[in-house]
Structures are given as C-alpha cells and as structure tokens.
Amino acid sequence: MTGAPDVDLRGALGVFGGTFDPIHVAHLAVAEAARDSLGLERVLFIPAGEPPHKRDRPITPAADRLAMVEAAIADNRGFATSRIEIDRAGPSYSVETLAALRSGTAQPLAFIVSAEAYRELPTWHQPERVLELATLVVAPRDGHPPANPAFLGETFPATGVRVVFLDGPRMRLSASEIRARARAGRSLRYLVPDAVAAYIGDHALYQDSGRIDRS
C-alpha cells in the first residue's frame, strides 16, 4: 500500500459504489483489503440507481442488484449497504453521494475506486469536488495498466489530492463475464458468493439481454 504519509484513514467510512450487476468475489476482496489495510470503520456498498456511463446498455433492475449485494455481504459485519443512489432520482453522480454522506458528520470518507476509474476521474461530474470530499483508495485491476500516482495531482493541482494505492488483490474478473456465463447456463461457483449465484438462478437474471432498468 502506498500513499501520502499524512493520510490516516483509521476509523474512516469506506465508500464503494458501482453497478454491481452482479457483485462478485473481486468486489468483495477489494473492499475487505481496503477495510483491513486502512483500518476503515466499515465499507458501505452503494449500488448505482442510474449509472450515467451505462445509459445505453441493459441494466438489471436496482432492486435485484441491491438484493444481490445484501446477500453477498450478509456475513461480514464490516460491510453495509446503502440505497442512497437507488432512491435518488436522475443519474447517480458520485459527487452527490459523497456530499450527502459528509453532510452533518466529520467522519472522513475513503472512496474506493479501481485503477481504471482513477484514470477516468477527470471525465466525471465535478471531479474537483469529489477530490475535496474524500480520499481516493485505488485498487489495482489485473489486465489494466497500473495507476500513475502523480496523475491526479498534475491534473488538479489546486485540490490537494489525497490518494492511497492498494497493493492488491489483483483479480481478473468482470461482471460482464459473469453475466455471459449465467446466460449460457454455466457455473458461477467461486466467481460470486453462493447466495448471489442462487439469487441469479432463482430470478432467472441475465437471460434477457434486452432488459433495461430506467427507474
């Protein structure tokens, strides 16, 4: 783990957003690595209601994605879920979520993102405000170039960027691969928690590639 020497996230709230369509073992491993190595108070999983970068593709209904997250983390007291983005109308912008979480509390926020998302952050909605509201915790993603520690500081020199880089885990797994396997009737064992695999099977998820949730 690397980062600025003055960054202390012990007791901070980890914020882990995503489409989670579906949540899988790499998501869980990254969240646990961040919680354990940084001493976070807990990690809050926040399924996106309407991901602004995925508005042109099929998305499983939010209720199903939330249910899968809740099933996946049920046995970890260091994890919790939030409906904040599902219940908020319109696109799910991270800056609005972080601002709402910071409202009325002094607890620092640790915003967990992948190395891929880290490189794309300048294209996000109000990226400077995102950097003001939280410390970034960047997880490596196998198959993608390593994150450049100086990148955001050079891009936003006036924001006082705070970034911590996790050493691992490095797992090459994607939700799109899992959806494809489910659609083909292949086993999801060891790729998602058993409870998530059962939910996918019981609700016949990923069988209709044309279904789009706009709620």
Secondary structure, DSSP 4 states (H G I P E B T S, - for coil): -EE-TT---TTPEEEEEE--TT--HHHHHHHHHHHHHHT-SEEEEEE-SS-GGGTTS----HHHHHHHHHHHHTT-TTEEE--HHHHS-S---HHHHHHHHHTT----EEEEEEHHHHHHGGGSSSHHHHHHH-EEEEEP-TTSPPP-TTHHHHHSTTS---EEE---------HHHHHHHHHTT---BTTB-HHHHHHHHHTTTTS-TT-----
